[in-house]
Amino acid sequence: DILTVLSQFDVVTFLWCNEYYKHPKKFFAFLEKAEKSVWSLPDAPLSNVPRIINNTKLVRWNADKRYLLDMEQEGFTIPKTKILDPRKYSVAELNALVHDFLPSESVVLKPSMSASSTLTRRITNTSTLSPDDLTFLELCTLGGLRSSLLIQKFEPAISTGEYSFVFVGSHLTHVMLKSPQKGDFRVQDEYGGSARLANLLDIKLQSLQAVQNVFNSLQRRFGYKSTEGLSSGEIGYVRIDGLITEDRPFVLMEIEAIEPHLWLETGKGISDMLSLLLEAS
């Protein structure tokens, strides 16, 4: 059982938990069992209690992009966003919802549980959907997303690049600037995107403070440890992605706390990560 397996390790991390979004029910069931297993270990020697990185409550929260609405309620800027269950609608009804969300504008549709722009589609103009757009809406209504549908205003600033702020432990170790291929909006390398290290000195102080405030919010919510030395985990790493525009210091696009690409291969953050993973329990 999970209790027996976990007790054999000093550290459990989700850093390489690939494609969890394809099996949401099993993934959430695992999180619940893992959490209960750790909490059931107080009678065991502390040496048998693994450190879980990241906090399972943070992982559960971060697995579904509904967390963006939580961050908006806290006062952080996100793109205009709506999340719904597309299976409750016909294609015509979903088409009308997309149009009413932002008439005659560009929107991005994606599963609320996904990674690497999987099943992500941009609709150029909500007043005139193409046949391919309607085919995508039909896929959504038939449950092809395996999760809820996120409708989001397209942010043109993506063309100038999306920033990824990488935190290891409690430190901002480095920042990457990801750029899409010309004519695309997806920044992942599988779609022709590229990434380079950004110079912190080139980023406005107001933007850096906004990102730090996002991280501080996560620390307040998920960064605790119990007085007994046990918890459902700690925050060991997180990537905060967003845009910097002329009129908005930081537009939060995504928080990655499960298995994000952290660009440790650049040499940045690697010593912090090794210290974190090798730290004595």
C-alpha positions as CSV (number, residue, x, y, z in Angstrom):
1,D,0.0,0.0,0.0
2,I,1.0,3.7,-0.2
3,L,1.9,3.9,3.4
4,T,4.4,1.1,3.0
5,V,5.8,2.6,-0.2
6,L,6.2,6.1,1.2
7,S,7.9,5.0,4.4
8,Q,10.8,3.7,2.3
9,F,11.7,7.2,1.1
10,D,13.1,10.3,2.7
11,V,11.7,12.7,0.1
12,V,8.7,12.4,-2.2
13,T,8.5,15.0,-5.0
14,F,6.1,15.7,-7.9
15,L,8.8,17.2,-10.1
16,W,8.6,14.4,-12.6
17,C,4.9,13.7,-12.3
18,N,4.2,13.8,-16.1
19,E,0.8,13.6,-17.7
20,Y,-1.1,13.6,-14.4
21,Y,-3.8,15.6,-16.1
22,K,-4.7,12.6,-18.4
23,H,-5.8,10.6,-15.3
24,P,-7.4,13.2,-13.0
25,K,-9.5,10.8,-10.9
26,K,-6.6,8.5,-10.2
27,F,-4.3,11.4,-9.6
28,F,-6.6,13.0,-7.0
29,A,-7.2,9.6,-5.4
30,F,-3.4,9.2,-5.1
31,L,-3.0,12.6,-3.5
32,E,-5.8,11.8,-1.0
33,K,-4.2,8.4,-0.1
34,A,-0.7,9.9,0.2
35,E,-2.0,12.7,2.4
36,K,-3.8,10.3,4.7
37,S,-0.8,7.9,4.8
38,V,1.5,10.7,6.0
39,W,-0.9,11.8,8.6
40,S,-1.3,8.2,9.8
41,L,2.4,8.0,10.5
42,P,2.8,9.8,13.9
43,D,3.3,6.5,15.7
44,A,6.1,5.6,13.4
45,P,9.7,6.8,13.9
46,L,10.2,10.2,12.4
47,S,12.9,8.7,10.2
48,N,10.1,6.8,8.4
49,V,8.1,10.0,7.6
50,P,9.0,11.3,4.1
51,R,9.1,15.0,3.2
52,I,6.6,15.7,0.5
53,I,7.5,18.4,-2.0
54,N,5.3,20.1,-3.0
55,N,2.6,20.3,-0.4
56,T,-0.2,17.9,-1.6
57,K,-2.8,20.6,-0.9
58,L,-0.9,22.9,-3.2
59,V,-0.6,20.2,-5.8
60,R,-4.4,19.4,-5.7
61,W,-5.2,23.1,-6.0
62,N,-2.7,23.7,-8.8
63,A,-3.9,20.8,-10.9
64,D,-7.0,22.6,-12.0
65,K,-6.7,26.1,-13.5
66,R,-9.7,27.2,-11.4
67,Y,-7.0,28.4,-9.1
68,L,-6.7,31.5,-11.3
69,L,-10.1,32.6,-10.1
70,D,-8.9,32.2,-6.5
71,M,-5.9,34.4,-7.3
72,E,-8.2,37.0,-9.0
73,Q,-10.3,37.1,-5.8
74,E,-7.1,37.9,-3.9
75,G,-6.6,40.9,-6.0
76,F,-4.1,39.6,-8.6
77,T,-4.5,40.5,-12.3
78,I,-5.4,37.6,-14.6
79,P,-6.8,37.7,-18.2
80,K,-10.6,37.8,-18.3
81,T,-11.5,34.2,-17.6
82,K,-14.6,32.0,-17.4
83,I,-14.7,28.3,-16.5
84,L,-17.6,26.0,-17.3
85,D,-18.5,22.4,-17.9
86,P,-18.9,22.2,-21.7
87,R,-20.8,18.8,-21.5
88,K,-23.8,20.7,-20.3
89,Y,-24.2,22.6,-23.6
90,S,-24.9,21.9,-27.2
91,V,-22.4,23.2,-29.8
92,A,-24.7,26.1,-30.6
93,E,-25.1,27.0,-26.9
94,L,-21.4,26.8,-26.3
95,N,-20.8,29.0,-29.4
96,A,-23.2,31.6,-28.0
97,L,-21.4,31.5,-24.6
98,V,-18.1,32.1,-26.3
99,H,-19.5,35.0,-28.3
100,D,-21.2,36.5,-25.3
101,F,-18.0,36.2,-23.2
102,L,-16.2,38.6,-25.6
103,P,-18.1,39.6,-28.7
104,S,-16.0,40.1,-31.8
105,E,-12.7,39.5,-30.0
106,S,-10.0,36.8,-29.8
107,V,-10.2,34.2,-27.1
108,V,-8.2,31.1,-26.1
109,L,-10.0,27.9,-25.1
110,K,-8.2,25.2,-23.1
111,P,-8.9,22.4,-20.6
112,S,-8.9,23.5,-17.0
113,M,-6.5,20.5,-16.5
114,S,-3.8,20.4,-19.0
115,A,-0.1,21.0,-19.7
116,S,2.1,22.2,-22.6
117,S,-0.9,23.8,-24.5
118,T,-2.5,20.4,-24.9
119,L,-6.0,20.8,-26.6
120,T,-5.5,24.6,-26.5
121,R,-7.2,26.6,-29.3
122,R,-7.3,30.2,-30.2
123,I,-10.5,31.6,-31.8
124,T,-9.5,34.7,-33.7
125,N,-12.9,36.3,-33.8
126,T,-15.8,35.1,-31.6
127,S,-18.4,36.5,-34.0
128,T,-17.3,34.3,-36.9
129,L,-16.1,30.9,-35.8
130,S,-14.4,28.7,-38.5
131,P,-15.5,25.1,-39.2
132,D,-12.4,23.9,-37.2
133,D,-13.4,26.1,-34.3
134,L,-16.9,24.5,-34.3
135,T,-15.3,21.0,-34.4
136,F,-13.3,21.9,-31.3
137,L,-16.4,23.1,-29.6
138,E,-18.1,19.8,-30.5
139,L,-15.1,17.9,-28.9
140,C,-15.6,20.0,-25.8
141,T,-19.3,19.1,-25.5
142,L,-18.6,15.4,-26.0
143,G,-16.2,15.4,-23.0
144,G,-13.0,15.3,-25.0
145,L,-11.2,17.7,-22.7
146,R,-11.6,15.3,-19.7
147,S,-12.1,18.4,-17.6
148,S,-13.8,21.8,-17.5
149,L,-13.4,24.3,-20.3
150,L,-11.4,27.5,-19.6
151,I,-12.4,30.5,-21.8
152,Q,-9.8,33.3,-21.6
153,K,-9.3,36.6,-23.3
154,F,-6.4,36.4,-25.7
155,E,-3.5,38.6,-24.5
156,P,-1.7,40.2,-27.5
157,A,1.3,40.8,-25.2
158,I,2.2,37.2,-25.5
159,S,3.9,38.1,-28.8
160,T,6.6,40.0,-26.9
161,G,7.1,37.0,-24.6
162,E,5.9,35.4,-21.4
163,Y,8.0,35.5,-18.2
164,S,8.6,32.5,-16.1
165,F,9.8,33.3,-12.5
166,V,11.4,30.3,-10.9
167,F,11.4,29.9,-7.1
168,V,13.3,27.2,-5.4
169,G,12.8,27.1,-1.7
170,S,11.9,30.7,-0.8
171,H,14.3,32.2,-3.4
172,L,13.7,33.6,-6.9
173,T,16.6,31.9,-8.5
174,H,16.1,32.9,-12.2
175,V,13.7,34.2,-14.8
176,M,13.1,32.9,-18.3
177,L,11.6,34.9,-21.1
178,K,9.6,32.5,-23.4
179,S,8.7,33.7,-26.9
180,P,6.3,32.1,-29.4
181,Q,7.2,31.4,-33.0
182,K,6.1,34.2,-35.3
183,G,2.4,33.8,-36.1
184,D,1.7,31.6,-33.1
185,F,0.8,32.3,-29.5
186,R,2.1,29.1,-27.8
187,V,5.5,29.5,-26.2
188,Q,6.4,25.8,-25.8
189,D,9.3,24.5,-27.8
190,E,7.2,21.8,-29.4
191,Y,5.3,24.6,-31.2
192,G,8.4,26.5,-32.2
193,G,8.7,28.6,-29.1
194,S,12.0,29.6,-27.6
195,A,13.3,30.6,-24.1
196,R,16.2,32.6,-22.8
197,L,17.4,33.7,-19.4
198,A,16.1,37.2,-18.6
199,N,18.1,39.8,-16.8
200,L,16.5,40.8,-13.5
201,L,17.8,44.3,-14.0
202,D,15.6,44.6,-17.1
203,I,12.4,43.9,-15.2
204,K,10.6,46.7,-13.5
205,L,10.6,46.7,-9.7
206,Q,6.8,46.9,-9.7
207,S,6.6,43.7,-11.7
208,L,9.1,41.9,-9.5
209,Q,7.1,42.9,-6.4
210,A,3.8,41.7,-8.0
211,V,5.4,38.3,-8.6
212,Q,6.8,38.2,-5.1
213,N,3.3,38.9,-3.8
214,V,1.9,35.9,-5.7
215,F,4.6,33.7,-4.1
216,N,3.9,35.2,-0.7
217,S,0.3,34.3,-1.1
218,L,1.2,30.7,-1.9
219,Q,3.4,30.6,1.2
220,R,0.7,31.8,3.4
221,R,-1.8,29.3,2.0
222,F,0.4,26.2,1.5
223,G,3.8,26.7,3.1
224,Y,3.1,25.6,6.7
225,K,4.6,22.8,8.7
226,S,2.8,21.4,11.8
227,T,4.2,21.7,15.3
228,E,4.7,17.9,15.2
229,G,7.1,18.2,12.2
230,L,4.5,16.6,10.0
231,S,2.4,18.2,7.3
232,S,1.0,17.5,3.9
233,G,4.2,18.8,2.4
234,E,6.1,22.0,1.9
235,I,6.6,24.5,-1.0
236,G,9.9,23.5,-2.5
237,Y,9.6,24.9,-6.0
238,V,7.1,26.9,-8.0
239,R,7.1,28.6,-11.4
240,I,5.0,31.8,-11.8
241,D,4.2,32.7,-15.4
242,G,2.9,36.0,-16.6
243,L,3.0,39.0,-18.9
244,I,4.3,42.4,-18.3
245,T,2.5,45.1,-20.2
246,E,2.7,48.9,-20.3
247,D,-0.3,49.4,-18.1
248,R,-0.1,46.3,-16.0
249,P,3.0,45.4,-14.0
250,F,2.1,41.6,-14.0
251,V,-0.7,39.6,-15.6
252,L,-0.7,36.2,-14.0
253,M,-1.1,33.5,-16.7
254,E,-0.3,30.3,-14.7
255,I,1.2,28.9,-11.6
256,E,3.2,25.7,-12.0
257,A,3.8,23.7,-8.8
258,I,3.5,20.1,-10.0
259,E,6.0,19.1,-12.8
260,P,7.2,22.4,-14.4
261,H,10.1,22.9,-16.6
262,L,12.4,24.9,-14.3
263,W,15.4,25.3,-16.8
264,L,17.8,23.9,-14.2
265,E,19.9,22.9,-17.2
266,T,21.0,26.6,-17.4
267,G,22.8,26.1,-14.1
268,K,20.5,28.5,-12.4
269,G,18.7,27.2,-9.3
270,I,20.3,23.8,-9.4
271,S,22.3,24.2,-6.2
272,D,19.2,25.4,-4.4
273,M,17.3,22.4,-5.7
274,L,19.9,19.9,-4.6
275,S,20.1,21.5,-1.2
276,L,16.3,21.2,-0.9
277,L,16.1,17.6,-2.0
278,L,19.1,16.5,0.1
279,E,18.1,18.4,3.2
280,A,17.8,16.2,6.3
281,S,14.3,15.4,7.2
